[in-house]
Amino acid sequence: MLIGTLEDWDDREVSAAEVMGQIRQLMAGIPNVRAIPVMRSTIGGRSEAPMQFVLGGGSFDQLVAWADVIAKQARDNPGLRDVDIDFNQNQPQLEITIDRERAQELGISAEEIGATLETMLGGVTDTTFMERGEEYDVFLRAREDDFTSAVDLASLYVHSHTSVHPLIVMFTVPLGICGALFGLYLSGETLNIFSQLAMIMLIGLSAKNGILIVEFINQLRDQGWTFNEAVLEASALRLRPILMTALTTVVGAIPLLLASGAGSEFRFSIGVVVFAGVTVSSLLTLFVVPAMYSLMARRTTSPDHVSRQLEKLLTQ
């Protein structure tokens, strides 16, 4: 419910009834929204419709039938507006039985299936966005035309992702931090605000190398490579791009190390963190990430494994 206050009579040129008509026209264009503007009572108490009918009968079906007849006649009367029935029948429901054995074979839990159905059919508030200083919710839901019957649920897919792969990527962050601290120790620098800011930038640079290796391993596994072959091939093919990006970053930090003049001590702290952190992180990532992937992700499936299994089942 929204409550709006009009300006003083002397400051506006339209009446309250005209404002209600404008609101009614604006709200009519919003889908899935039924808005009924009501003028507040001038003598206190809650606002109610100026005309109400109370129906009584032997059954709910009979009440609904007569209410529809009265509402139709009232809507045909040009002198009446915002005709509404305050009786709400139960919403249609669909009972879904999950084949837990088949879901377990595909690596999908019942919670993931329920969350997918809730998102596609009911809708959830996923995030927000800012527009002219106001924050608005982003409501995520499938189009109503896509799911009009129970048969349409057959086209609903659940993709299940593991949290092991992001965890492996996060192992690159301590490598970069340790390298940066080692560089500060050798250079005699302190952990000041500038070196801390450089470490924040270093986290992104370090994680990038891990993402390159893990993502390429998953792509090879999706193509049918065995686990060990995918790990070895991805590590070898990603060696050159990782070394090239690390070399360009390290060379770019050299002017900060050689800086002189006012403020050079601050630039030197940033240069030490970037130079030492990227060097150590890039070299160790080439060995640590493949090793951790072999230890932690051996029991996981490739990202497209569930999709391939579903396609195979649908073609049978």
JOQUI-V754725 format. One record per helix or strand of 2 or more residues. SS is the DSSP state (a for helix, b for strand). FROM is the first residue (numbers start at 1). TO is the last residue. If there is no record, write none. Layout:
ss->SS from->FROM to->TO
ss->SS from->FROM to->TO
//
This chain:
ss->a from->9 to->11
ss->a from->16 to->28
ss->a from->60 to->76
ss->a from->100 to->105
ss->a from->110 to->122
ss->b from->124 to->131
ss->b from->134 to->140
ss->a from->144 to->146
ss->a from->150 to->155
ss->a from->164 to->187
ss->a from->193 to->222
ss->a from->227 to->257
ss->a from->264 to->296
ss->a from->305 to->315
//
